[in-house]
Amino acid sequence: MLQKPLHHECLWAEHPQTSGQYLWVPASGLPARPGSAAAQGRPALPAQTVAAQSLPGVPVPSFPLALRAQPGGVASPSAEPAHLAMACVAHYFLSTYSPCVSLWGNSFVAAVPRNSQLQEDQDLPELLKRVEKFPCACPHWLWGSKVLFTVYDPDYMKVILGRSDPKPLGTYRFLAPWIGYGLLLLNGQTWFQHRRMLTPAFHYDILKPYVGLMADSVRVMLDKWEKLISQDSHLEIFGHVSLMTLDTIMKCAFSHQGSVQTDRNIFYHNDTIYRLTSDGRWNHRASQLAHQHTERVINLRKAHLQKEGELEKVRKKRHLDFLDILLFSKMENGSSLSDEDLRAEVDTFMFEGHDTTASGISWILYALAMHPEHQQRCREEIQGLLGDGASISWDHLDQMPYTTMCIKEALRLYPPVPGVGRELTKPITFPDGRSLPKGIMIALSFYALHHNPEVWPNPEVFDPSRFAPGSTQHSHAFLPFSGGSRNCIGKQFAMKELKVAVALTLLRFELSPDPSRVPVPIPRIVLMSKSGIHLHLRKLL
């Protein structure tokens, strides 16, 4: 029996004889072969039958696919999913209608016109259109029988994040030369061991002293802004915030002295260290530079720790940071992390504690600039708590409820990490009875989840009351730090840094948007803007 569509390009169907589940794929303006299962609206053909009708030498898909035509045997023309007429076309269509060349396994290039829609389909506006029509999930065909299944329903999210499926190697492996195999890229038992070793680094006692360091870095940035707006009140903030969060992570995690916001060091000014580029050679150079810096930091700390002695002796002298705990940590068998593992965890922490928080802070400030009434209410709350902001402590950060509500609402609209991936190691069944087979790649879209009108009414409206004390949401409706066992290990650190940055900025400046430069969110590793994030700043103090 057919179930309701997850997406206009796909229907789930159960074969009445085999009880197997198949994917239906519409032709999108291309004719179905007369008399075929697609033309008659029957379930997809078994793989053996598809193979028999395929072109010689064309591989068989890992699960059956078929075209589904409109009544009458001919699909109605449509300009919507043009990527189905490209290399993303289902195997059955390729092997029946279109000349194609097998490149690798089930990967094909089809001799059909390309269309700019393929790129547009990857943009957030197109994704949100699909979310409005199909509130659970939608497939995106990659090549041959490979499909990326994008999920944005909280019940689906809960089931997937409650499992231990690995991140897809093909999607994440390009990060490895840059940050190595730390917590972000590891899977299985090795990930579990590293996670358990690193968890103590984010204990309350470790994080508490960081608030002063965070505040110092924010004040350096705000001082720079004061000088810059004396010439022009307009400012692109993302680059400045990114340097500030790098400064913070260097101080908090590695006890770095000085400020990377003012130091003239090529490492700190080479942006490619913190963002991927299409130029492989440049990326390699940047990665090498990052690794050299990381190794230098680790070696210097090892030398200091040899002089300072055991962990408890060090603890009595000063507060421990992330690198201290990393170097003192032991595996279950008593061994320490290898030099390669140490470097990978340090590089991972620098990335996850830098780019993600930079994205979060920048978009939060933009959201507040767009909503001056909420900005002012936050400012009044902070002024009542901090006065002129000369001193800010850990305890203060739990006493700004309205500011916290606004921060969370901004994170809902602009999640710093727009999505993560999983590859199913075994079949999965969702609460509504739908299933997916082993081997399917899943994209968990937090951006689409946070903009899903079935989850968040009027999702494009900035409404901090959604997070008012006593309000209730689905446990997996709001996931700015992911969820399940692989949630962000540094989420408490990040939230504290967001609050410090927002509080001190609102005490110093009034923010307003630049109508001539409206930011356009784009999903990269973190949520960025095609045009930067430009604001007008007016000094208050």
N, C-alpha and C positions, 0 to 999 in steps of 0.2 A: 504494500500500500504506500502511496505517496504521502510524504509529510509536508507541512508548510515550508515554503522556501526560506532558506537562510539568506539567500541573496538572489538577485535576478539572473545571475549566471549559473546557478547551481540548485538542484533539487536532490534531496536524499530519496532513495527508493530502496525498498526491500524486494528482492527477487522472490516471487511466490513459491518457487520450488526449492531453491537452495537456501533461503533465508539470509543470503548474503546481502550486504549493503553496497550500493553503487552510487556513483556520482553521475548526474545528468548535466550535460553542458549544452547550452543553446548555440545555434549556428551563427547568430549575430550577423544576419544579412546574407548568409551563404546557403545555397540550396542543399537540402538533405537528399541523399540518393533515393529515388522512388523505390518503395517496397522495403526500405531499411527499417530497423528497429526505431531509429530516430524519427523517421517520417511517420511511423505508426504510433509513436508515443509509448513504446514498450521499454522495459528496463534495458540497461546496457548489456551488450553482448559479452559472453564469457571471454576471457583472455585468449583461449585457444582459437575461438572463432575470429577474433580480431587479428590474430597472428596469420590465420589462413587467408584473410583478405588484405593483408598488408603488402606493401611493396617489398620485393626481395631485399633482404639484408637490413630491414628496419627493425629495431629491437621491439620487443613486446613490453607494454607498460607494466609497472608493478601492481597496478590494480585497474580493473576495466573502466574505460571511459567511452562515452558515446555522445553523439549530437542529439539534441532535442529540438525538433522543428515545431513551428506553429501548425495548427490544424490545416489540413489540405496538403501537407507534405512539403511546403516551402516556408522557410523562415522569413518573417517580415523584416524589411531593411531596418537597420538600426545603426546609429553612429556612436552608440554608447561604449560597449567594451571592444574597442578596436584592437586591443592587444590580443584578442582571440584570433585575429587574422595574421599573427606574427609568429615568432618562435615560441610564443606562449600557447599556441593552439593545442588542443587536446590530441593525443596520439591517434585516436581513431580518425579524426578529420585529416590529419597529415597523411596517414597511410591510405586513405581512400580517395582524396581529391587533389591534394596539392603536391607538386614535386618538392622533395626535401632531401637534405643531406644529413646523414648521421655524423655528428661531430664527436660525441663522447657519450657512451652509454645511451641514455634516453634523451640526449640533448640534440636539438635540431635547429637548423636554419631553414625557414620556409621561403619559397620563391614567390612571396606576395608582398604588396606594397606596405611600407612602414607608415606610421601615423604618429603625429605628435601626441596623441592621446595617451600613448604608453607612458611618457614622462608625466603628463598631467594626472594620470591615475595614481601616481605616487604622491601627489601633493595633498596637503591636509584638507583643503576645501572639497576635493573629490571624495576623500575618505568620509567626511562628515555627511555628504549627500547620501552615501551608502548607509551610514549609521541611521539616518532618519528613516529610511525605507526598510532596512533590515537590521533590527536591533540586537541580534545575537552575534553574528559572525559572517564573514564572506571569504571566498577563496580567491587567490591570485595565481594564475597558471605561470609557471616559470619556464619549463621546457619539458617536452615529452609528457611523461606521467607525473612529473614533479609539481606539487602544488604547495603554496604557502597559504596557510589558513589563518586569517586575521581574526582575533577574538576580542570582543569589547563588551561582554556581558558579565556581570559580577558573579553569577552562579558558575559560569564556565571558568572564569578566572580562578575562583576558589578551588575547583576540582584540579585544574592544571597546576596551580602553585602549591597545592597540597601534596603533589607527587615529587619524585626526585629525577624527572627527566633531565638529560643534559642540555646544555646550550648547543645549538647546531654548529658543528665544526666549520662547515663551509661558510657560515655567516661571520663567525667571530675570529677565525684564524688569522685574518689580515691584521688584527690588533697585536698578535703575538710578538712580531719583531719590535714593536713599540713599547709595550708594557710587560711582556713576558707572561708566563702562566702563573699569575697570582689568583686571588679570590675571584676576580671577575671572569677569568677564563677556565679555571679548574673545574673538574666535575668529579663525581663519585667520592670514593673514600679519601682521596688526597685532598679534595676540597673540604671535606668534613674535618680532617685533621688540622688543616690550616685555619679554618674558621674557629675551631675550638681553641687553638693556640692564640689567636688574635683577639678573641672576645674580651679578655681582661684589659686590653688597651683602651676600651671604651666604657670602662666602669666609671661610675659617678666620681669616685675619688681622683681618677686620672683627668676627667674632663673639667672638673670644677675650676682649676687654676687657669684654664685656657681662656676664660671670658676676658680677663685683662689683656691677654695677648691679642685676642680678636679685636677688642676695642682699640688697641694701639694701631693695628693695621688699618682699621676703618678711618681713624682720625688722620692718618697720613694721606689717605685718598681724599678725604674731605678738604684737607688743607690744600691739596693740589687743585681741587675743584674751585676753591675760593680764588686762587690766582688766575685760573683759566676764565672764569666767568666775569672777571673784571674787564676782559676784552670782548667777550661775547657770551651772552647768557645761554646760548645753545651749546649742547654737549652730547657727544655720543658716549654712552656710559659703559657699554659692554666691555670694551677693552680695559677701561680703568678698573671696573669691578673684577675682571679676570686677574689682573695683576694683584689686586688687593687680596683675593682669595688664595692666590699662590703664595703671597707673603704670609698669610695666616697659616696655611698648612705647613710652610717651611718652619715657622716659629713653633707651632704647637706640636707637630709630629717629629721634628728633627732639631728643635732648640736652636734654630739658625739665628745668628746675631746680625743685626742690621736690617735693611729693608730692600726687598727686591723691587719695590716701587720706585726707589730712588737710585739704587746701585746701577752703575753703567757696566754691566757684564753681559757679554754676548749670549750666554746661556739663557739669561732671563728675558732677553729681547727677541729671541728666536721663537716666534709664535708657532712655527711648524712642530715644535716639540709637543705642543698641546693640541694640535689639530691635524687631522689626516689630510694629505694632499693627493692629487692624481699623479703627481710626478714622483715616481718610485725612487729615483736617485736622491732627490731632495729629502724625501721621507727617510731614506736610509741614513743620510747624513744627520738629520735631526735626531733620529733614534739613537745613533751612536753617541751623539753629544749628550743626550739624556742619560744614557747608560754610564757614560764616563762620569758625569756629575753624581749619579746615584752611587756608583762604586766609591767615589771620593768621600761622600758623606758617610757611607757605611764604614770604610776603613778608618776614617778619623774617629768615629764613635767607638769602634773596637779598641783603638789605642787608648782612648780616654777611660773606657771601662776597665781595661787591664790595670790601669793605675788606681782607679777608684775602688776596686774590689768587688765583693759579692753584692747581690741584689739588695739585701736589707741595708747594707752600708750605704749604697747609693741612694736608697729611698730616704734615709735620714738626712742626707746632704741637700737634696733638691727633689722637686717633683719629677716623676718619671714621665717620659713621653713614649710615643708609639715605637720609636726605634729601640729604646731601651728594652721594652717588653719583648719586641721581636727578637732581639739578640739573646735575651735570657731564656726565651721559651724553649721547651723541649718537646719532642714528639713522644708518643706513647712508649716507644722503645728506648727512650732516653737520649736519642740523638738530636742534635740541633739542626736547624734549617741549613741547607747547602748555600753557598754563595750565590748560585743562580736563583734559588728560591727566595733568598733575602732580597735580591735586586728586583725580582718580579713583584714581590709584595710592596716594596717601597715605591716602585714606579706606578703600580696600580693605585696605591693610596694617594700619591700625588695627583694622579688624574682624577680619581673619583672624589677627592676632597677639594678639587680646584675647579675644573670645568663645570661640574654639576652645580655646585653652590654659586658659581658666577652666573650661570643661566638663571637659577632660581631668584637670586637677589635682583638681577637686572629686570626680569619680568615682573617681579613684585613691585618694584619702584615704578615701572611703567603703568601697572594696574592702578596704583594709588594716584599717579599723575592724572589718569583718565577719570578718576572719581574723587574730586576734591573734597566732597562732603565726608567721605570715609577717611581720606587723608587727614583732614583737620581733626576728626574725632580721635584718630590714633595719636596725633600729635598732642592733643590735650591730655590724653591718658598718660602718655610718656612724660610730659612735662610735670604732671602731678606726682609721678613716681620718681623721676630722676632729676628734676629741676633743670639745671643747665647741662646735665649729662657729663659733668666732670668725673663722676664715679659711677660705674655700673658693675653689678655683681651677679653671680649665678642666681641668687634668690630673687633679684629683680625680674629675671626673665620669666618667672612663673606668675608674675603679678600684672601682666598686661593682656587681659583676656580679649579685649576688642581687637587689639593689634594682632594677636594670634589668630583670631577669626579671619581677619583680612589676609594674613599671610597664607592661611590654608586655602581660602577661596582663590587667591592668585595662583597657588600651586595646582588647584583643580583646573583652572583655565589654561595654565601654562606649565604642565609638569616638566621638570628639568630633563628627565629621561623619558622621551615619548613612548618607548616600548622596549621590550626584551623578547628574546626568542627561546624556543624549546624544540627539541626533536623527540617525538614520542618513541620510547623504547618498548612499549607494549600498547595494545588497544586501550581506548578510553571511552567511557560512556558518561554522558552529561546528565544532569537531573531531569531533563525533558525527554530522555530516552534516545537521543541521537548519539551516534558513535563515530569514532575515527579509528582507522587501523594503525598498526605499528608503522613507524617510519615517516609519518607526516610531520612536516615542519610547521610549527605554530608561531605566529607573531602575536604577542600579547600587547595590544595597543592601549597604553594608559591614556594617551591623548584622546582616542575615540571613546574609551570608557568614561572619561570625565566630561565628554561632550554628548553623551548618549541621552536623548530626551526621555527614554524609558527609565533611566536611572536618576537623572537630574532634570527636573522640570525647568523649562526656560534656560537651557544650559549655557547660552551665550551671555546671560545677564550676570553681572558681578553682584553677588548677594551674600555678604558675610554671615547673614543670619542662618545660613545652611549649617554653620558650624557653631552655633550658639550653644552654651551649656545646656544639656538636656536633650539636644536634638539627636535623632537616631538616623543612621544610614546602614545599608548593607555592609557587612564586615569587609567586603572587597569592592565597594563602590568608589573608594578614595585611596589610590595607591601611588602617591608621589615617590615613595621609597620602595616600590614593589611590595611583595607579600610572601608569606610562607617562610620556609627555612632559609631561602636565599634572598631574603629582604636585605636592604642596605644595612650593613653592619655599623655604619657611621651616621645613622639617621638622627640620633640624639645630638651628636656633634653638629650636624648640618642645621638642625632646627635652632640650636643656640646661636650659631653664626648668623643665620637669617635674622633672628630677632635683634641681635646686637647691631647689625648693619642697618636695618630698617629704623631702629630707635634713634641711633645717633645721626643718621641722615635726616630724618624728619625734624630733629631738634635744630639742625643747622640750616636746612633749605626748605623752601616751598617748591614743589615739583609741579610742572604742567607739561602736557604733550606738545610736540612740534607738529602741527597739522600738515606741514609740507613734507614731512618724512615719517610716514606711518609705518611701523614695523610690520613685516610679513613673516609669521612663524614658519620655519622650515624644520622638518625632522632630520636631524643628523644624529651623531652619537648622543649629543645633548640638544635640547630645543634651542635653536638660534633664530636669527632674523636675517632675511635676505638683504635688508637695507640698514642693518644696525638698529640700535635702540636709542633714539634721539629725544632728549628732554630739554626743556627750559628750566633753569634753576634761578631762584631768587633767594639771596642770603637773608636769614632771619636774625641771627645773633650779631 
